[in-house]
Amino acid sequence: QVQLHESGPHLVKPSQTLSLICTVSGGSITKNGHHWSWVRQPPGKELEWIGGIGYDGSTYYSPSLKSRTSISRDTSKNSLTLQLNSVTPEDTAVYYCAVGIPPIDVWGQGTQVTVSS
């Protein structure tokens, strides 16, 4: 069974870049037909899909975050990367790596990221 583990800084300063890595085990990120997403949940708010990357490396982004977001992968490490530029306190959230472009099939455990000076 696929397992996902998010890692990265828990505290980021405003205007800086948030960078997270999702390490995938139990399945290949290049497996035909598989897609992978980053999703976040700000405190007291609903889940928000950030974007995703397909088994072929194609990327998709939420229109509201597209200008600040980059999603990439490292096939040698079977991992995914999320970069969110020019962060503000409104980017404070639990960030999840997940299997699927919504609907989501498998979730990582999530990692808290706080944007604060």
PAZALO-108532 format. One record per residue: chain; z, y, x of N, C-alpha, C, CB in turn; residue number from 1; residue in one letter. Coordinates in Angstrom, 1 decimal. Glycine has a CB too. Layout:
! PAZALO-108532
<"A",<Z,Y,X>,<Z,Y,X>,<Z,Y,X>,<Z,Y,X>,NUM,"A">
...
***
This chain:
! PAZALO-108532
<"A",<0.0,-1.2,0.8>,<0.0,0.0,0.0>,<0.0,1.2,0.9>,<1.2,0.0,-1.0>,1,"Q">
<"A",<-0.8,2.2,0.5>,<-0.9,3.5,1.2>,<0.5,4.2,1.2>,<-2.0,4.3,0.7>,2,"V">
<"A",<0.9,4.7,2.3>,<2.0,5.6,2.4>,<1.7,6.9,3.1>,<3.2,4.9,3.1>,3,"Q">
<"A",<2.3,8.0,2.7>,<1.9,9.3,3.2>,<3.2,9.9,3.7>,<1.2,10.1,2.1>,4,"L">
<"A",<3.1,10.6,4.9>,<4.3,11.3,5.4>,<3.9,12.7,5.9>,<4.9,10.4,6.6>,5,"H">
<"A",<4.5,13.7,5.3>,<4.2,15.1,5.6>,<5.1,15.5,6.7>,<4.3,16.0,4.4>,6,"E">
<"A",<4.6,16.3,7.7>,<5.5,16.8,8.7>,<5.0,18.2,9.1>,<5.5,15.9,9.9>,7,"S">
<"A",<5.9,19.0,9.7>,<5.6,20.4,10.1>,<6.8,21.3,10.0>,<4.4,21.0,9.2>,8,"G">
<"A",<6.7,22.5,10.4>,<7.8,23.5,10.3>,<8.3,23.6,8.9>,<7.4,24.8,10.9>,9,"P">
<"A",<9.6,23.8,8.8>,<10.2,24.0,7.5>,<10.4,25.5,7.2>,<11.6,23.4,7.4>,10,"H">
<"A",<10.2,26.4,8.2>,<10.4,27.8,8.1>,<9.2,28.5,8.8>,<11.7,28.3,8.7>,11,"L">
<"A",<8.5,29.3,8.0>,<7.4,30.1,8.6>,<7.6,31.6,8.2>,<6.0,29.6,7.9>,12,"V">
<"A",<7.3,32.4,9.2>,<7.4,33.9,8.9>,<6.3,34.4,8.2>,<7.6,34.6,10.3>,13,"K">
<"A",<6.5,35.5,7.4>,<5.4,36.1,6.6>,<4.3,36.5,7.6>,<5.9,37.3,5.9>,14,"P">
<"A",<3.1,36.4,7.1>,<1.8,36.8,7.8>,<1.4,35.7,8.8>,<2.0,38.1,8.5>,15,"S">
<"A",<2.2,34.7,9.0>,<1.8,33.6,10.0>,<1.1,32.5,9.2>,<3.1,33.1,10.7>,16,"Q">
<"A",<0.7,31.5,10.0>,<0.0,30.4,9.4>,<0.9,29.2,9.3>,<-1.2,30.0,10.3>,17,"T">
<"A",<0.8,28.6,8.1>,<1.6,27.4,7.7>,<0.7,26.2,8.1>,<2.0,27.4,6.2>,18,"L">
<"A",<1.2,25.3,8.9>,<0.4,24.1,9.3>,<1.2,22.9,9.1>,<0.0,24.2,10.8>,19,"S">
<"A",<0.6,22.0,8.3>,<1.3,20.7,8.0>,<0.3,19.5,8.3>,<1.7,20.6,6.5>,20,"L">
<"A",<0.9,18.4,8.7>,<0.2,17.2,9.0>,<0.6,16.1,8.0>,<0.4,16.8,10.5>,21,"I">
<"A",<-0.3,15.4,7.6>,<0.0,14.2,6.7>,<-0.5,13.0,7.5>,<-0.7,14.3,5.3>,22,"C">
<"A",<0.4,12.1,7.8>,<0.1,10.9,8.5>,<0.0,9.8,7.5>,<1.2,10.5,9.6>,23,"T">
<"A",<-1.1,9.1,7.5>,<-1.4,8.0,6.5>,<-1.3,6.7,7.1>,<-2.8,8.2,5.9>,24,"V">
<"A",<-0.6,5.8,6.4>,<-0.5,4.4,6.8>,<-0.8,3.5,5.7>,<1.0,4.1,7.4>,25,"S">
<"A",<-1.2,2.3,6.0>,<-1.6,1.3,5.0>,<-3.0,1.5,4.4>,<-0.6,1.4,3.9>,26,"G">
<"A",<-3.8,2.4,4.9>,<-5.1,2.6,4.5>,<-5.8,3.6,5.3>,<-5.1,3.0,3.0>,27,"G">
<"A",<-7.1,3.5,5.4>,<-7.9,4.4,6.2>,<-8.4,5.6,5.4>,<-9.1,3.7,6.8>,28,"S">
<"A",<-8.3,6.8,6.0>,<-8.7,8.0,5.3>,<-10.2,8.1,5.2>,<-8.2,9.3,6.1>,29,"I">
<"A",<-10.9,7.2,5.9>,<-12.4,7.1,5.8>,<-12.9,6.0,4.8>,<-13.0,6.9,7.1>,30,"T">
<"A",<-11.9,5.4,4.2>,<-12.3,4.3,3.2>,<-13.2,4.9,2.1>,<-11.1,3.6,2.6>,31,"K">
<"A",<-14.3,4.2,1.9>,<-15.3,4.7,1.0>,<-14.7,4.9,-0.4>,<-16.4,3.7,0.8>,32,"N">
<"A",<-14.9,6.1,-0.9>,<-14.5,6.4,-2.3>,<-13.1,7.1,-2.4>,<-14.4,5.2,-3.1>,33,"G">
<"A",<-12.4,7.1,-1.2>,<-11.0,7.7,-1.3>,<-11.1,9.2,-1.0>,<-10.1,7.0,-0.2>,34,"H">
<"A",<-10.2,9.9,-1.7>,<-10.1,11.3,-1.6>,<-8.6,11.6,-1.4>,<-10.7,12.1,-2.8>,35,"H">
<"A",<-8.3,12.7,-0.7>,<-7.0,13.1,-0.3>,<-6.7,14.5,-0.7>,<-6.7,12.8,1.2>,36,"W">
<"A",<-5.5,14.8,-1.2>,<-5.2,16.2,-1.6>,<-3.9,16.7,-1.0>,<-5.0,16.2,-3.1>,37,"S">
<"A",<-3.8,18.0,-1.0>,<-2.6,18.7,-0.7>,<-2.2,19.4,-2.0>,<-2.7,19.8,0.5>,38,"W">
<"A",<-0.9,19.3,-2.4>,<-0.4,19.9,-3.6>,<0.9,20.5,-3.3>,<-0.2,18.8,-4.8>,39,"V">
<"A",<1.3,21.6,-4.0>,<2.6,22.2,-3.7>,<3.3,22.5,-5.0>,<2.4,23.5,-2.9>,40,"R">
<"A",<4.6,22.7,-4.9>,<5.4,23.1,-6.1>,<6.4,24.1,-5.7>,<6.1,21.8,-6.7>,41,"Q">
<"A",<6.1,25.4,-6.0>,<7.1,26.5,-5.8>,<8.3,26.3,-6.6>,<6.5,27.9,-6.1>,42,"P">
<"A",<9.5,26.8,-6.2>,<10.7,26.6,-6.9>,<10.6,27.2,-8.3>,<11.9,27.3,-6.2>,43,"P">
<"A",<10.9,26.3,-9.3>,<10.9,26.7,-10.7>,<9.5,26.8,-11.3>,<11.5,28.0,-10.8>,44,"G">
<"A",<8.5,26.3,-10.6>,<7.1,26.4,-11.1>,<6.5,25.0,-11.1>,<6.3,27.4,-10.2>,45,"K">
<"A",<5.3,25.0,-11.7>,<4.6,23.7,-11.9>,<3.9,23.4,-10.6>,<3.6,23.8,-13.0>,46,"E">
<"A",<3.4,22.1,-10.5>,<2.6,21.7,-9.4>,<1.3,22.4,-9.3>,<2.4,20.2,-9.5>,47,"L">
<"A",<0.9,22.8,-8.1>,<-0.3,23.5,-7.9>,<-1.2,22.7,-6.9>,<-0.1,24.9,-7.4>,48,"E">
<"A",<-2.4,22.4,-7.3>,<-3.3,21.7,-6.4>,<-3.9,22.7,-5.4>,<-4.5,21.0,-7.1>,49,"W">
<"A",<-3.8,22.4,-4.1>,<-4.3,23.4,-3.1>,<-5.7,23.1,-2.7>,<-3.4,23.3,-1.8>,50,"I">
<"A",<-6.0,21.8,-2.5>,<-7.3,21.4,-2.1>,<-7.3,20.0,-1.6>,<-7.9,22.3,-0.9>,51,"G">
<"A",<-8.5,19.5,-1.2>,<-8.6,18.1,-0.8>,<-9.7,17.9,0.2>,<-8.8,17.2,-2.0>,52,"G">
<"A",<-9.8,16.6,0.7>,<-10.8,16.2,1.6>,<-11.2,14.8,1.3>,<-10.3,16.3,3.1>,53,"I">
<"A",<-12.5,14.5,1.3>,<-13.0,13.2,0.9>,<-13.1,12.3,2.1>,<-14.3,13.4,0.3>,54,"G">
<"A",<-13.4,11.0,1.8>,<-13.6,10.0,2.8>,<-14.7,10.3,3.8>,<-13.9,8.6,2.2>,55,"Y">
<"A",<-15.6,11.1,3.3>,<-16.8,11.5,4.2>,<-16.5,12.9,4.9>,<-18.0,11.6,3.3>,56,"D">
<"A",<-15.4,13.4,4.7>,<-15.0,14.7,5.4>,<-15.3,15.9,4.6>,<-15.7,14.8,6.7>,57,"G">
<"A",<-15.9,15.8,3.4>,<-16.2,16.9,2.6>,<-14.9,17.5,2.0>,<-17.1,16.5,1.4>,58,"S">
<"A",<-14.9,18.8,1.9>,<-13.6,19.5,1.5>,<-13.8,20.2,0.2>,<-13.2,20.5,2.6>,59,"T">
<"A",<-12.7,20.4,-0.5>,<-12.6,21.1,-1.8>,<-11.4,22.0,-1.8>,<-12.7,20.1,-3.0>,60,"Y">
<"A",<-11.5,23.1,-2.4>,<-10.3,24.0,-2.4>,<-10.1,24.7,-3.8>,<-10.5,25.1,-1.4>,61,"Y">
<"A",<-8.9,24.9,-4.1>,<-8.6,25.7,-5.3>,<-9.1,27.1,-5.1>,<-7.0,25.8,-5.5>,62,"S">
<"A",<-9.8,27.6,-6.1>,<-10.4,29.0,-6.0>,<-9.4,30.0,-5.6>,<-11.1,29.4,-7.3>,63,"P">
<"A",<-8.2,29.9,-6.1>,<-7.1,30.9,-5.9>,<-6.6,30.9,-4.5>,<-6.0,30.7,-6.9>,64,"S">
<"A",<-6.8,29.8,-3.7>,<-6.3,29.7,-2.4>,<-7.4,29.5,-1.3>,<-5.3,28.6,-2.3>,65,"L">
<"A",<-8.6,29.4,-1.8>,<-9.7,29.0,-0.9>,<-9.8,30.0,0.3>,<-11.0,29.1,-1.6>,66,"K">
<"A",<-9.6,31.3,0.1>,<-9.8,32.2,1.2>,<-8.8,32.1,2.3>,<-9.8,33.6,0.7>,67,"S">
<"A",<-7.7,31.4,2.0>,<-6.6,31.3,3.0>,<-6.4,29.9,3.5>,<-5.3,31.8,2.5>,68,"R">
<"A",<-7.1,28.9,3.0>,<-6.8,27.5,3.2>,<-7.9,26.8,4.0>,<-6.7,26.8,1.9>,69,"T">
<"A",<-7.4,25.9,4.9>,<-8.3,25.0,5.6>,<-7.7,23.6,5.7>,<-8.6,25.5,7.1>,70,"S">
<"A",<-8.5,22.6,5.2>,<-8.1,21.2,5.3>,<-9.0,20.5,6.2>,<-8.0,20.6,3.8>,71,"I">
<"A",<-8.4,19.7,7.1>,<-9.2,18.9,8.0>,<-8.6,17.6,8.2>,<-9.4,19.7,9.4>,72,"S">
<"A",<-9.2,16.8,9.1>,<-8.7,15.4,9.3>,<-8.9,15.0,10.8>,<-9.4,14.4,8.4>,73,"R">
<"A",<-8.1,14.1,11.2>,<-8.3,13.5,12.5>,<-8.4,12.0,12.3>,<-7.1,13.8,13.5>,74,"D">
<"A",<-9.6,11.5,12.4>,<-9.8,10.1,12.0>,<-9.2,9.1,13.1>,<-11.3,9.8,11.9>,75,"T">
<"A",<-9.1,9.6,14.3>,<-8.4,8.8,15.4>,<-7.0,8.6,15.1>,<-8.7,9.4,16.7>,76,"S">
<"A",<-6.4,9.5,14.4>,<-4.9,9.4,14.1>,<-4.7,9.1,12.6>,<-4.2,10.8,14.5>,77,"K">
<"A",<-5.8,8.9,11.9>,<-5.6,8.7,10.5>,<-4.7,9.7,9.8>,<-5.1,7.2,10.2>,78,"N">
<"A",<-5.0,11.0,10.0>,<-4.1,12.0,9.5>,<-4.9,13.2,8.9>,<-3.2,12.5,10.6>,79,"S">
<"A",<-4.3,13.9,8.1>,<-4.9,15.1,7.5>,<-4.1,16.3,7.9>,<-4.9,14.9,5.9>,80,"L">
<"A",<-4.7,17.5,7.9>,<-4.0,18.7,8.3>,<-4.3,19.8,7.2>,<-4.5,19.2,9.6>,81,"T">
<"A",<-3.2,20.5,6.9>,<-3.3,21.7,6.0>,<-3.0,22.9,6.8>,<-2.4,21.5,4.7>,82,"L">
<"A",<-3.8,23.9,6.7>,<-3.5,25.2,7.3>,<-3.6,26.3,6.2>,<-4.4,25.6,8.5>,83,"Q">
<"A",<-2.6,27.1,6.0>,<-2.6,28.2,5.0>,<-2.3,29.4,5.8>,<-1.6,27.9,3.9>,84,"L">
<"A",<-3.2,30.4,5.8>,<-3.1,31.6,6.6>,<-2.4,32.7,5.8>,<-4.5,32.1,7.0>,85,"N">
<"A",<-1.9,33.7,6.6>,<-1.3,34.9,6.0>,<-0.3,34.6,4.9>,<-2.5,35.8,5.5>,86,"S">
<"A",<0.6,33.8,5.2>,<1.6,33.4,4.1>,<2.5,34.5,3.8>,<2.4,32.2,4.6>,87,"V">
<"A",<3.0,34.4,2.5>,<4.0,35.4,2.0>,<5.1,34.5,1.4>,<3.4,36.3,0.9>,88,"T">
<"A",<6.2,35.1,1.0>,<7.3,34.4,0.4>,<6.9,33.6,-0.8>,<8.4,35.3,0.0>,89,"P">
<"A",<5.8,34.1,-1.5>,<5.3,33.3,-2.7>,<4.7,32.0,-2.3>,<4.2,34.2,-3.4>,90,"E">
<"A",<4.5,31.7,-1.0>,<4.0,30.4,-0.6>,<5.1,29.4,-0.3>,<3.2,30.6,0.7>,91,"D">
<"A",<6.3,29.9,-0.5>,<7.5,29.0,-0.4>,<7.4,27.9,-1.5>,<8.8,29.7,-0.6>,92,"T">
<"A",<7.5,26.6,-1.0>,<7.2,25.5,-1.9>,<7.5,24.2,-1.2>,<5.8,25.5,-2.5>,93,"A">
<"A",<7.6,23.1,-2.0>,<7.5,21.8,-1.5>,<6.1,21.4,-1.4>,<8.4,20.7,-2.4>,94,"V">
<"A",<5.6,21.0,-0.3>,<4.2,20.6,-0.1>,<4.1,19.1,0.0>,<3.7,21.3,1.2>,95,"Y">
<"A",<3.1,18.6,-0.8>,<2.9,17.2,-0.8>,<1.5,16.8,-0.4>,<3.1,16.7,-2.3>,96,"Y">
<"A",<1.4,15.7,0.3>,<0.1,15.1,0.6>,<-0.1,14.0,-0.5>,<0.1,14.5,2.1>,97,"C">
<"A",<-1.3,13.7,-0.9>,<-1.5,12.8,-2.0>,<-2.8,12.1,-1.9>,<-1.3,13.5,-3.3>,98,"A">
<"A",<-2.9,10.9,-2.5>,<-4.1,10.2,-2.6>,<-4.8,10.6,-4.0>,<-3.9,8.7,-2.5>,99,"V">
<"A",<-6.1,11.0,-3.9>,<-6.8,11.3,-5.1>,<-7.0,12.8,-5.2>,<-6.1,10.8,-6.3>,100,"G">
<"A",<-8.1,13.1,-5.8>,<-8.3,14.5,-6.3>,<-7.9,14.4,-7.8>,<-9.8,15.0,-6.2>,101,"I">
<"A",<-7.0,15.3,-8.3>,<-6.3,15.0,-9.6>,<-7.2,14.3,-10.6>,<-5.8,16.3,-10.1>,102,"P">
<"A",<-6.7,13.2,-11.1>,<-5.4,12.7,-11.1>,<-5.0,12.1,-9.7>,<-5.1,11.7,-12.2>,103,"P">
<"A",<-3.7,12.2,-9.4>,<-3.2,11.7,-8.2>,<-2.7,10.3,-8.4>,<-2.0,12.6,-7.7>,104,"I">
<"A",<-3.0,9.4,-7.4>,<-2.6,8.0,-7.4>,<-1.3,7.7,-6.7>,<-3.7,7.1,-6.9>,105,"D">
<"A",<-1.2,8.3,-5.5>,<0.0,8.1,-4.6>,<0.4,9.4,-4.1>,<-0.4,7.1,-3.5>,106,"V">
<"A",<1.7,9.6,-4.0>,<2.3,10.9,-3.5>,<3.1,10.6,-2.2>,<3.2,11.5,-4.6>,107,"W">
<"A",<3.1,11.6,-1.3>,<4.0,11.6,-0.2>,<5.4,12.0,-0.7>,<3.5,12.4,1.0>,108,"G">
<"A",<6.3,12.0,0.2>,<7.7,12.4,-0.3>,<7.8,13.9,-0.4>,<8.7,11.8,0.7>,109,"Q">
<"A",<6.9,14.7,0.3>,<7.0,16.1,0.2>,<7.8,16.7,1.3>,<7.5,16.6,-1.1>,110,"G">
<"A",<7.5,17.9,1.7>,<8.2,18.6,2.7>,<8.5,20.1,2.3>,<7.5,18.6,4.1>,111,"T">
<"A",<9.7,20.6,2.4>,<10.0,21.9,2.0>,<9.5,22.9,3.1>,<11.5,22.1,1.7>,112,"Q">
<"A",<8.8,23.9,2.6>,<8.4,25.0,3.5>,<8.9,26.3,2.9>,<6.9,25.0,3.8>,113,"V">
<"A",<9.6,27.1,3.7>,<10.1,28.4,3.3>,<9.5,29.4,4.1>,<11.7,28.4,3.4>,114,"T">
<"A",<9.0,30.5,3.4>,<8.4,31.6,4.1>,<9.4,32.7,4.1>,<7.0,32.0,3.5>,115,"V">
<"A",<9.9,33.1,5.2>,<10.9,34.1,5.3>,<11.0,34.7,6.7>,<12.3,33.6,4.8>,116,"S">
<"A",<11.4,36.0,6.8>,<11.6,36.6,8.1>,<13.0,36.3,8.6>,<11.2,38.0,8.1>,117,"S">
***
